[in-house]
Amino acid sequence: MKSFKLEGIVIKRKNIGEADRIVTVFSKTYGKLQINAKGVRKIASRRSGHIELLNHGVFNLHSTRSIPILTEAVSLENFSLLKEDLKRIGSAFHICELVDGLCAENQANDEVFELLNNTLKKLSDAPKLADIIYEFEIEILKLLGFYKHTEHLKINTKALIEEILERKLKTRPILYQFSS
Protein backbone atom coordinates (compact mmCIF):
# COMPACT_ATOMS: atom_id res chain seq x y z
CA MET A 1 0.00 0.00 0.00
CA LYS A 2 1.05 3.58 -0.68
CA SER A 3 1.66 6.30 1.91
CA PHE A 4 1.32 10.01 1.24
CA LYS A 5 1.37 13.35 3.02
CA LEU A 6 -0.95 16.32 2.72
CA GLU A 7 -1.38 19.75 4.24
CA GLY A 8 -4.95 20.66 5.07
CA ILE A 9 -7.56 22.10 7.40
CA VAL A 10 -9.97 19.91 9.37
CA ILE A 11 -13.50 20.98 8.38
CA LYS A 12 -15.60 18.13 9.78
CA ARG A 13 -15.37 15.12 12.07
CA LYS A 14 -17.61 12.21 12.96
CA ASN A 15 -17.13 9.68 15.75
CA ILE A 16 -17.16 6.04 14.67
CA GLY A 17 -17.29 3.21 17.18
CA GLU A 18 -15.57 3.60 20.53
CA ALA A 19 -12.16 4.89 19.51
CA ASP A 20 -12.21 5.96 15.86
CA ARG A 21 -13.15 9.13 14.04
CA ILE A 22 -13.77 9.99 10.39
CA VAL A 23 -12.19 13.39 9.73
CA THR A 24 -12.86 15.52 6.65
CA VAL A 25 -9.84 17.58 5.63
CA PHE A 26 -9.67 20.21 2.91
CA SER A 27 -6.24 20.38 1.26
CA LYS A 28 -4.57 22.12 -1.68
CA THR A 29 -3.52 18.93 -3.42
CA TYR A 30 -6.52 16.63 -2.85
CA GLY A 31 -9.39 19.01 -2.09
CA LYS A 32 -11.95 17.58 0.31
CA LEU A 33 -10.81 14.20 1.61
CA GLN A 34 -12.19 11.89 4.29
CA ILE A 35 -9.63 10.26 6.57
CA ASN A 36 -10.06 7.34 8.97
CA ALA A 37 -8.35 8.30 12.23
CA LYS A 38 -8.17 5.01 14.10
CA GLY A 39 -7.80 5.12 17.87
CA VAL A 40 -7.76 8.92 18.20
CA ARG A 41 -10.51 8.98 20.80
CA LYS A 42 -8.41 6.95 23.23
CA ILE A 43 -6.91 8.92 26.11
CA ALA A 44 -3.34 8.00 25.17
CA SER A 45 -3.66 9.04 21.51
CA ARG A 46 -0.89 11.39 20.37
CA ARG A 47 -2.79 12.41 17.24
CA SER A 48 -6.10 13.54 18.78
CA GLY A 49 -5.07 17.15 19.45
CA HIS A 50 -3.84 17.62 15.90
CA ILE A 51 -7.12 16.64 14.21
CA GLU A 52 -9.52 18.93 16.05
CA LEU A 53 -11.93 21.03 14.00
CA LEU A 54 -10.35 24.06 12.33
CA ASN A 55 -6.79 22.82 12.84
CA HIS A 56 -4.42 23.46 9.96
CA GLY A 57 -1.85 20.69 9.83
CA VAL A 58 0.23 18.16 7.95
CA PHE A 59 -1.22 14.65 7.82
CA ASN A 60 0.60 11.44 6.90
CA LEU A 61 -1.79 8.91 5.43
CA HIS A 62 -1.74 5.28 4.38
CA SER A 63 -3.96 4.66 1.36
CA THR A 64 -6.39 1.77 1.37
CA ARG A 65 -9.10 0.66 -1.04
CA SER A 66 -11.65 2.97 0.55
CA ILE A 67 -10.73 5.69 3.07
CA PRO A 68 -7.07 6.59 3.77
CA ILE A 69 -5.89 5.87 7.33
CA LEU A 70 -4.19 8.58 9.39
CA THR A 71 -0.73 7.50 10.57
CA GLU A 72 0.66 10.80 11.85
CA ALA A 73 -0.49 14.40 12.27
CA VAL A 74 1.26 17.66 13.12
CA SER A 75 -0.55 20.97 13.69
CA LEU A 76 0.74 24.03 11.88
CA GLU A 77 -1.90 26.39 13.26
CA ASN A 78 -4.83 25.74 15.56
CA PHE A 79 -6.56 29.15 15.44
CA SER A 80 -6.72 29.34 19.24
CA LEU A 81 -7.96 32.97 19.27
CA LEU A 82 -10.83 31.91 17.04
CA LYS A 83 -11.80 29.08 19.39
CA GLU A 84 -12.02 31.36 22.45
CA ASP A 85 -15.01 33.41 21.22
CA LEU A 86 -18.43 31.84 20.67
CA LYS A 87 -19.41 34.20 17.81
CA ARG A 88 -16.11 33.64 16.01
CA ILE A 89 -16.19 29.86 16.31
CA GLY A 90 -19.82 29.82 15.15
CA SER A 91 -18.75 31.81 12.09
CA ALA A 92 -15.86 29.42 11.47
CA PHE A 93 -18.19 26.40 11.71
CA HIS A 94 -20.48 28.06 9.17
CA ILE A 95 -17.56 28.52 6.78
CA CYS A 96 -16.52 24.88 7.23
CA GLU A 97 -20.09 23.74 6.54
CA LEU A 98 -20.06 25.70 3.28
CA VAL A 99 -16.74 24.21 2.16
CA ASP A 100 -17.91 20.72 3.07
CA GLY A 101 -21.24 21.11 1.29
CA LEU A 102 -20.17 22.99 -1.83
CA CYS A 103 -16.88 21.26 -2.67
CA ALA A 104 -16.72 17.83 -4.28
CA GLU A 105 -14.49 15.12 -2.84
CA ASN A 106 -11.02 14.56 -4.29
CA GLN A 107 -11.17 17.71 -6.44
CA ALA A 108 -8.04 19.78 -5.81
CA ASN A 109 -8.72 23.49 -5.51
CA ASP A 110 -5.86 25.53 -4.09
CA GLU A 111 -7.82 28.79 -4.47
CA VAL A 112 -10.58 27.52 -2.15
CA PHE A 113 -7.94 26.26 0.30
CA GLU A 114 -6.26 29.69 0.38
CA LEU A 115 -9.65 31.39 0.75
CA LEU A 116 -10.55 29.10 3.67
CA ASN A 117 -7.19 29.57 5.39
CA ASN A 118 -7.17 33.36 4.94
CA THR A 119 -10.78 33.69 6.10
CA LEU A 120 -10.09 31.71 9.27
CA LYS A 121 -7.13 34.03 9.97
CA LYS A 122 -9.32 37.12 9.39
CA LEU A 123 -12.05 35.76 11.69
CA SER A 124 -9.54 35.55 14.55
CA ASP A 125 -9.29 39.32 14.95
CA ALA A 126 -11.88 41.01 12.72
CA PRO A 127 -14.36 43.41 14.33
CA LYS A 128 -17.25 42.75 11.88
CA LEU A 129 -17.76 39.02 11.38
CA ALA A 130 -20.85 39.38 9.16
CA ASP A 131 -18.84 41.21 6.47
CA ILE A 132 -16.17 38.51 6.41
CA ILE A 133 -18.76 35.74 6.19
CA TYR A 134 -20.57 37.50 3.33
CA GLU A 135 -17.27 38.06 1.45
CA PHE A 136 -16.40 34.38 1.92
CA GLU A 137 -19.81 33.22 0.68
CA ILE A 138 -19.59 35.36 -2.47
CA GLU A 139 -15.97 34.38 -3.16
CA ILE A 140 -16.48 30.62 -2.75
CA LEU A 141 -19.57 30.78 -4.97
CA LYS A 142 -17.50 32.59 -7.62
CA LEU A 143 -14.56 30.17 -7.36
CA LEU A 144 -16.82 27.13 -7.71
CA GLY A 145 -18.78 28.63 -10.62
CA PHE A 146 -22.13 29.08 -8.87
CA TYR A 147 -22.12 32.90 -8.92
CA LYS A 148 -21.57 34.60 -12.25
CA HIS A 149 -22.98 38.09 -11.75
CA THR A 150 -20.65 40.79 -12.96
CA GLU A 151 -22.31 43.54 -10.96
CA HIS A 152 -21.66 43.41 -7.24
CA LEU A 153 -25.22 43.50 -5.96
CA LYS A 154 -26.00 42.48 -2.41
CA ILE A 155 -27.63 39.07 -2.96
CA ASN A 156 -29.21 36.67 -0.51
CA THR A 157 -26.35 34.19 -0.31
CA LYS A 158 -28.21 32.02 2.20
CA ALA A 159 -31.03 31.28 -0.24
CA LEU A 160 -28.62 30.63 -3.12
CA ILE A 161 -26.44 28.28 -1.08
CA GLU A 162 -29.44 26.37 0.30
CA GLU A 163 -30.75 26.00 -3.26
CA ILE A 164 -27.38 24.60 -4.40
CA LEU A 165 -27.09 22.23 -1.42
CA GLU A 166 -30.78 21.28 -1.64
CA ARG A 167 -31.05 21.50 2.15
CA LYS A 168 -31.14 24.08 4.92
CA LEU A 169 -27.87 25.25 6.45
CA LYS A 170 -27.33 23.98 9.98
CA THR A 171 -24.96 26.68 11.23
CA ARG A 172 -26.61 29.84 9.88
CA PRO A 173 -29.43 30.01 12.50
CA ILE A 174 -26.85 29.69 15.27
CA LEU A 175 -25.02 32.77 14.00
CA TYR A 176 -28.13 34.93 14.28
CA GLN A 177 -28.79 33.80 17.87
CA PHE A 178 -25.45 35.24 18.99
CA SER A 179 -25.35 38.34 16.80
CA SER A 180 -27.55 40.45 19.08
C-alpha positions as CSV (number, residue, x, y, z in Angstrom):
1,M,0.0,0.0,0.0
2,K,1.0,3.6,-0.7
3,S,1.7,6.3,1.9
4,F,1.3,10.0,1.2
5,K,1.4,13.4,3.0
6,L,-1.0,16.3,2.7
7,E,-1.4,19.8,4.2
8,G,-4.9,20.7,5.1
9,I,-7.6,22.1,7.4
10,V,-10.0,19.9,9.4
11,I,-13.5,21.0,8.4
12,K,-15.6,18.1,9.8
13,R,-15.4,15.1,12.1
14,K,-17.6,12.2,13.0
15,N,-17.1,9.7,15.7
16,I,-17.2,6.0,14.7
17,G,-17.3,3.2,17.2
18,E,-15.6,3.6,20.5
19,A,-12.2,4.9,19.5
20,D,-12.2,6.0,15.9
21,R,-13.2,9.1,14.0
22,I,-13.8,10.0,10.4
23,V,-12.2,13.4,9.7
24,T,-12.9,15.5,6.7
25,V,-9.8,17.6,5.6
26,F,-9.7,20.2,2.9
27,S,-6.2,20.4,1.3
28,K,-4.6,22.1,-1.7
29,T,-3.5,18.9,-3.4
30,Y,-6.5,16.6,-2.9
31,G,-9.4,19.0,-2.1
32,K,-12.0,17.6,0.3
33,L,-10.8,14.2,1.6
34,Q,-12.2,11.9,4.3
35,I,-9.6,10.3,6.6
36,N,-10.1,7.3,9.0
37,A,-8.4,8.3,12.2
38,K,-8.2,5.0,14.1
39,G,-7.8,5.1,17.9
40,V,-7.8,8.9,18.2
41,R,-10.5,9.0,20.8
42,K,-8.4,7.0,23.2
43,I,-6.9,8.9,26.1
44,A,-3.3,8.0,25.2
45,S,-3.7,9.0,21.5
46,R,-0.9,11.4,20.4
47,R,-2.8,12.4,17.2
48,S,-6.1,13.5,18.8
49,G,-5.1,17.2,19.5
50,H,-3.8,17.6,15.9
51,I,-7.1,16.6,14.2
52,E,-9.5,18.9,16.1
53,L,-11.9,21.0,14.0
54,L,-10.4,24.1,12.3
55,N,-6.8,22.8,12.8
56,H,-4.4,23.5,10.0
57,G,-1.9,20.7,9.8
58,V,0.2,18.2,8.0
59,F,-1.2,14.7,7.8
60,N,0.6,11.4,6.9
61,L,-1.8,8.9,5.4
62,H,-1.7,5.3,4.4
63,S,-4.0,4.7,1.4
64,T,-6.4,1.8,1.4
65,R,-9.1,0.7,-1.0
66,S,-11.7,3.0,0.5
67,I,-10.7,5.7,3.1
68,P,-7.1,6.6,3.8
69,I,-5.9,5.9,7.3
70,L,-4.2,8.6,9.4
71,T,-0.7,7.5,10.6
72,E,0.7,10.8,11.9
73,A,-0.5,14.4,12.3
74,V,1.3,17.7,13.1
75,S,-0.6,21.0,13.7
76,L,0.7,24.0,11.9
77,E,-1.9,26.4,13.3
78,N,-4.8,25.7,15.6
79,F,-6.6,29.2,15.4
80,S,-6.7,29.3,19.2
81,L,-8.0,33.0,19.3
82,L,-10.8,31.9,17.0
83,K,-11.8,29.1,19.4
84,E,-12.0,31.4,22.4
85,D,-15.0,33.4,21.2
86,L,-18.4,31.8,20.7
87,K,-19.4,34.2,17.8
88,R,-16.1,33.6,16.0
89,I,-16.2,29.9,16.3
90,G,-19.8,29.8,15.2
91,S,-18.8,31.8,12.1
92,A,-15.9,29.4,11.5
93,F,-18.2,26.4,11.7
94,H,-20.5,28.1,9.2
95,I,-17.6,28.5,6.8
96,C,-16.5,24.9,7.2
97,E,-20.1,23.7,6.5
98,L,-20.1,25.7,3.3
99,V,-16.7,24.2,2.2
100,D,-17.9,20.7,3.1
101,G,-21.2,21.1,1.3
102,L,-20.2,23.0,-1.8
103,C,-16.9,21.3,-2.7
104,A,-16.7,17.8,-4.3
105,E,-14.5,15.1,-2.8
106,N,-11.0,14.6,-4.3
107,Q,-11.2,17.7,-6.4
108,A,-8.0,19.8,-5.8
109,N,-8.7,23.5,-5.5
110,D,-5.9,25.5,-4.1
111,E,-7.8,28.8,-4.5
112,V,-10.6,27.5,-2.2
113,F,-7.9,26.3,0.3
114,E,-6.3,29.7,0.4
115,L,-9.7,31.4,0.7
116,L,-10.5,29.1,3.7
117,N,-7.2,29.6,5.4
118,N,-7.2,33.4,4.9
119,T,-10.8,33.7,6.1
120,L,-10.1,31.7,9.3
121,K,-7.1,34.0,10.0
122,K,-9.3,37.1,9.4
123,L,-12.0,35.8,11.7
124,S,-9.5,35.5,14.6
125,D,-9.3,39.3,15.0
126,A,-11.9,41.0,12.7
127,P,-14.4,43.4,14.3
128,K,-17.2,42.7,11.9
129,L,-17.8,39.0,11.4
130,A,-20.8,39.4,9.2
131,D,-18.8,41.2,6.5
132,I,-16.2,38.5,6.4
133,I,-18.8,35.7,6.2
134,Y,-20.6,37.5,3.3
135,E,-17.3,38.1,1.4
136,F,-16.4,34.4,1.9
137,E,-19.8,33.2,0.7
138,I,-19.6,35.4,-2.5
139,E,-16.0,34.4,-3.2
140,I,-16.5,30.6,-2.7
141,L,-19.6,30.8,-5.0
142,K,-17.5,32.6,-7.6
143,L,-14.6,30.2,-7.4
144,L,-16.8,27.1,-7.7
145,G,-18.8,28.6,-10.6
146,F,-22.1,29.1,-8.9
147,Y,-22.1,32.9,-8.9
148,K,-21.6,34.6,-12.3
149,H,-23.0,38.1,-11.7
150,T,-20.6,40.8,-13.0
151,E,-22.3,43.5,-11.0
152,H,-21.7,43.4,-7.2
153,L,-25.2,43.5,-6.0
154,K,-26.0,42.5,-2.4
155,I,-27.6,39.1,-3.0
156,N,-29.2,36.7,-0.5
157,T,-26.3,34.2,-0.3
158,K,-28.2,32.0,2.2
159,A,-31.0,31.3,-0.2
160,L,-28.6,30.6,-3.1
161,I,-26.4,28.3,-1.1
162,E,-29.4,26.4,0.3
163,E,-30.8,26.0,-3.3
164,I,-27.4,24.6,-4.4
165,L,-27.1,22.2,-1.4
166,E,-30.8,21.3,-1.6
167,R,-31.0,21.5,2.1
168,K,-31.1,24.1,4.9
169,L,-27.9,25.2,6.5
170,K,-27.3,24.0,10.0
171,T,-25.0,26.7,11.2
172,R,-26.6,29.8,9.9
173,P,-29.4,30.0,12.5
174,I,-26.9,29.7,15.3
175,L,-25.0,32.8,14.0
176,Y,-28.1,34.9,14.3
177,Q,-28.8,33.8,17.9
178,F,-25.4,35.2,19.0
179,S,-25.4,38.3,16.8
180,S,-27.5,40.5,19.1
